[in-house]
Every structure is written in C-alpha cells, then in structure tokens.
Amino acid sequence: MHNDNHLKDAALAYAQRGWPVFPLKGKEPLTPHGFKDASLLEEPIHTWWTQWPEANIGIPTGAGVGFDALDIDGRHGGEETLEEWIQEHG
C-alpha cells in the first residue's frame, strides 16, 4: 500500500477485492467515460489518485460487479418508500 494518499490506498484495496474503481469529484466522474473507465489495474488507479488526490472513489454497481446499491434520500420520503418496498418484497 502507498502511504502518501489514503484515498489512493482505499481505491487500490477495493480493486484488490475485485471492485473496479474510478475517480469522482462529488458525484461527477473525472474520467472521460465515467464508470465505463473503472479499473482493477494498479497503474490507472495510481495515476488517477496522483492527479486527483482528493477524488472520491466510484464503484460501478450491477451484474458486472456482483452487487447493487440503493440510495435512500431521507429528505424526499426515501425511508418511507424503502419501508413500503420491504413490506411488499421482503
């Protein structure tokens, strides 16, 4: 692991787990093709987090990665919607 940047270290650790990563500024991708640029390779990950050391870490979700993500927006009724969905689908 590299000690110069904890975000780079985390991105590399995720890639070692088999989760492709890509850099974000907030929620906006910093690479030309966004999540399609996600990589498991150390070289691009090292380059990205050297260029953008404060970049957030994006991980594409879905069948290609093997897990999904659910974003619950509590400010807009998301918790209630989630509860309804759980009651309906288990």
ABEGO torsion letter per residue (X at the ends): XBAABAAAAAAAAAAAAGBBBBBBBEABBABAAEAAABBABAAAAAAAAAABAABBBBBBBEAAAGBBBBBBBAAAGAAAAAAAAAAAAX
